[in-house]
Amino acid sequence: MIKDISQEVFSCKVFPGDPAPRCERILSIENGDVCNLTEFSMCAHNGTHVDAPFHFIDKGNTVDKVTLDHFVGDCFVARAQGDILKRTAEEILQKAAAAGAAERILIAGKAVVTEQAAEVFAAAGVKLVGNESQTVGPEDSPEKVHRILLGAGAVLLEGIVLENVAEGKYFLNAAPINLGGCDGAPCRAYLVC
């Protein structure tokens, strides 16, 4: 079974202050054109997207330089609420390791990755941390959490939809659009179970 965990782009959540996606039909069969053709624009961090290290680390890898194994492979979906502190992060990693899926961690629920949790995930060499919020870390101050994880070479998968996904091991594909030189990129994330 395949579970789409992506937001639809034009109705997606947008981080406060970021430009919202927009689209315009520039050709239309209904208007006598040979085809339908749409032009769109969006922030690289709208909806379901990935953050590459370059987002907060000036010499960090851009999206096109991050190897695809960060975005594709076994993952563990953990359910949590509120601030994820060190102990909870360690428990998540223990469950993920027992399931054979500790390289990619997705957090379902209204949870915030704290600096303590980020340190635990970074020290464990986690390749990807994902959550349902438009940012990993506190919305009002995400910088430190981003610097810890991205500085350790991890990538972030933000804005995923996990409300109907049970805790456990899945196969994740969250490969981003190959935007050369960019700090982030939209993706169509899905789980295979």
C-alpha positions, 0 to 999 in steps of 0.5 A: 500500500502507498500512502501519500503524505504530501500537502497539495501545493496551492492549498498548502500551509505556508510558514509565516512571512513566506510567499504563498504559491500561485498559479496562472493558466497561460494557455487554455483549450477552452479558449482555443489554444492547442493545449492547457499550460500553467505557470506557477511560482512558489517558495522552495519551503512551501507545503511539503518540502525538504531543507538542505544544509545550505538553508542555515549553513552557508557552506552546507550542501544544496539540494542538488548536492545531497545524496538521494539516500537521505530522502529514500529508504526505510524510515520510522514514524513515531507519534508524539505531542508537545516538546520532544526532549532528550528522553523522548528522542532517545526512546524514538531512536530505540524504537526505530533501531529495533524496527531497523529504520533509525536513519530516517525519523518522521514525527507524527502529531503536534510535536516540536523538535527541541534542541535536546532532541536535535542533539540526540538525532544529530549524534546518532547520525540520523539522515532525515528528520521529518514532521507535520509542522512547516518547520522542525523546531519551534515556529518562533525560533527554529534556527538553533534546531536547524543548525544542529541537524543541518550542521550534522549533515541531516536533511529536514522533511517539513509539512508532511501529513501523518494523521492517518499513519500508524507508528512503525516502519515504512519505506519513504520516498521524499526525493526533492525536485533537483533545484541546483544551488537551492536551500530547499525544494518541494517534494511529493513524499509518500510511504510504502507499507 
